[in-house]
Amino acid sequence: MDTGMVRQKLNRDFRIDCLRGLAILSVLVLHFHLAYNLLKSPLGWLLPGPYLSNLVRNGNYGVTVFFVISGYLITSTSVRRFGVLGNVSPQTFYSFRFARIFPCLLLALAIITGLALAGVEIFRDNAGVPLWMADLSVLTFWHNVMMAKFGYFNYCLNVFWSLSVEEVFYLSFPLICVALRRTRWIALVWVAAVIAGPIYRGMNSHDEIRFLYGDLACFDAIAIGCLTALLVRRARVSEVNRNLLQGAALAGMTWIYVRAGIDSSPVWGISAMAFGASVFLFAEGAHRTGTETALSTPHRALLPIGWLGSHSYELYLFHIVLLAGLRSLLSPKVMQANAKPQWLVFFLLVSAAVAWAIARYYSEPLNVALRARLSERRIESVSF
């Protein structure tokens, strides 16, 4: 394995990966439920109806957690890399985002588009939207805007709405840093996003697509992660307090997740979930020994969850392709209720295997190679 890949793996924080693993698991369960209705399965015997319904339907809360983690990690990495936010280099920032995001995204789009052109019905658009335009909206990060106009028009591509939200936020990230320079002014922009989020969701609570997938409906979660990364730099938390804070955060997030459907609390439910994730990350980042962050020691029982978190991007992009393929081969009308839990496990295992293969042989090597090449070009340009 490339030394850069080894270093990247060693620097991962296991508890953050576990939080991210729970988030991607909730998304996968949601999408399988939407395809095969887990409420009509033996799982219904394990939990009372409302709790099982919320457990399998609230996967969009997992996306909220992703946004918070993303904002936290991007801001933390930028501060480590550039010293202060005012020194962020847009060229370096965009280059590194490109190296991580686009190789996998282009592969996923190529597979989906190829199957659509081959005539596989589930991969085709069903609202009169040209396939080339749908692909372009994903690549240029306004797919969620198209969804607001056309609804759920493409089974596979619609999942990429969250990537559009995230990358629009990060297109502005270095520009705001360079323009405002001082951390306090940059932070005020993020505070404004935190305030605007629930207001926007309140104004659009009648429209599921807008209050769940709109840019302003989601920017507050990313901004909360960014602000958390700034607060962590001034804080110190002991081992005991870290565990207490993270336990309380997970308990609160679990309660929000199972108590009611996300659509029954469109304004403050997402804010509360984002705040819970923020507390978890704050406790993790503020727990230090000396000047270095104390990376968590993996607990064997949690290794599968942490592994899911470390492969969450590949799982996010490709699980829906596998699920679409499964739906094409095994219609929801044909799948027997008693078999649904087994098929869910099968779907999760195959998704994990595909994610591992893509990460191991495609996305991670390309990410390392592209970043190394971009770094060489940057050094050459400075020398010149």
Secondary structure, DSSP 8 states (H G I E B T S, - for coil): --HHHHHHHHT--HHHHHHHHHHHHHHHHHHHHHHH-TTSSGGGGTS-HHHHHHHHH-HHHHHHHHHHHHHHHHHHHHHHHHSSGGG--HHHHHHHHHHHHHHHHHHHHHHHHHHHHTT-GGGS-SSS--HHHHHHHHHTT-HHHHHHHH-S--TTGGGGHHHHHHHHHHHHHHHHHHHH-SHHHHHHHHHHHHHHHHHHHHHTTT-HHHHHHSHHHHHHHHHHHHHHHHHHTT----HHHHHHHHHHHHHHHHHHHHHS-GGGSTTTHHHHHHHHHHHHHHHHHH-EETTEE------GGGHHHHHHHHTHHHHHHHHHHHHHHHHHHS-TTTS-GGGHHHHHHHHHHHHHHHHHHHIIIIIHHHHHHHHHHHHHHHHHHHH-
